[in-house]
């Protein structure tokens, strides 16, 4: 009974903040709206599918997207799933749609971007395998690998072929524990997915135009956290429309409400916090971070097999909760 009351309270709390703006945006634009505010990982595919199933196929669909990014292959899967349920997809970005989120944006017929909207480069990142130095980055961009040779030429004058081979040997044997082949394949995968999805947005342009856009998004910027503004996105050749004042006000209200709900629980280890949301007029799912106390056993005197005292530690678990399940 207490659990049911908690779920009802959560649903009322979230819907009372989000649904008014969602309904207003639907009324303003005359299309069904899905709010997607989460990272892009494998768990969200099922949740988005449940949302779209309840909505049913529709001629036109709006998706309000807020994401820091995620997995390239999942971004492609989400894009293809959305295209299964609509003929005309519009993605509206009030704030962040970075990395894999930008890749997802390529599948939209149109992008509606607010003044604060930020897209980003889509260069793939790979985590290192095995033990790494404490000051080594946990993720390495394919563009960092590609830039190594150019850096050697520009900074140190490495131009002879035999010197290039030594640079390659150094990179393969000492610097990167993950194989260079994996970086190459990830780069090719990202470019292939971007070309495939961009065709939905720009079906009538020449292939070399789409290739130019993909090349810029993958390797045309000097940092993965480069901010691509809506002006820059339009100049790049994407189908960008600036949000109207009414659209911008509603989109920003939705974005602020999401952040307020999420930030209420940031850093709290004694509670559960909402860290993601997928919602339509008839569907609500929350990504919840749960904390739990578990015993931690400290072992001493391993040769004698003796156990030391134990104490508890907090561990986290993330799951999706769908209203009505």
Secondary structure, DSSP 8 states (H G I E B T S, - for coil): -HHHHHHHHHHHHHHHHHHHHHHHHHHHHTSEEEEEES-B-THHHHHHHHHHHHH--EEEEEEEEEB--B-HHHHHHHHHHHHHHEEEEEEEESSBB-THHHHHHTTSSEEEE-TT-BB-----EEE--S---TTS-SEEEHHHHHHHHHHHHHHH---SHHHHHHHHHHIIIII-SS-HHHHHHHHHHHHHHHHHHHHHH-TTS-HHHHHHHHHHHHHSSS-TT--B-HHHHHHHT--EEE--HHHHHHHHHHHHHHHHHHHTTTT-SSS-EEEEEEEETTEEEEEEEEEEEEEEEEE--TTTT-EEEEEEEEEEEEEEEETT-
